[in-house]
Amino acid sequence: MRYTIPVAFAAATLAVAGFAQTTHTPPLASGASPAPSALQTFTDNCAACHQPDGKGIRGAFPALAGSTLVTGKPAGAILVVLNGRGGMPAFKGDLTNAQIATALTFVRTSWGNAATPVTPAQVAALRTGDAPDPSSKKPIQAN
Ligand code: HEC
């Protein structure tokens, strides 16, 4: 279906690239590569819904790539992640300020998004209630 052309292209590229493909990592970001821990934080907590390419799933999970809420003032996205909104779960009981800052910095600087990083202090300023214990890392599952 919509993957026909990219798959055909990838197959042709693979045939030409040969063994070089085994060490090739597809770029996720069009700008600077984020740190692995940032990618991991996004992958563990957000990618199930918003997808590894940040494009979401139409009609269910909004795209973070190109979202003006994501790339606008940090408070908008921080509040969505802390408190949830609609079908988006609240993360304030599961992720530390640093983890939320890391995930949001990743989405603000990936897939062509080019906004400023989010700091743990910015998250802390908007958080109500206690942060979770940083040692109890509980991955969120899509449901
Ligand atoms: C269980 C699925 C799910 C997970 C996991 C999830 N989200 Fe979401 N997210 C949603 C849905 C659904 C919405 C739309 C909410 C609404 O209807 O207002 C959303 C909306 C958002 C928005 C607002 C986008 C916009 O343009 O308005 C941001 C930012 C966001 N999510 C970031 C994240 C981040 C960062 C994570 C990981 C920490 C995450 N989400 C994890 C389902 C999810």
Boltz pocket constraint, residues with backbone or C-beta under 6 A from the ligand:
constraints:
  - pocket:
      binder: B
      contacts: [[A, 41], [A, 42], [A, 45], [A, 46], [A, 47], [A, 48], [A, 49], [A, 50], [A, 60], [A, 61], [A, 62], [A, 63], [A, 64], [A, 67], [A, 68], [A, 69], [A, 70], [A, 76], [A, 77], [A, 80], [A, 81], [A, 85], [A, 86], [A, 87], [A, 88], [A, 89], [A, 91], [A, 103], [A, 104], [A, 107], [A, 140], [A, 141], [A, 142], [A, 143]]
      max_distance: 6.0
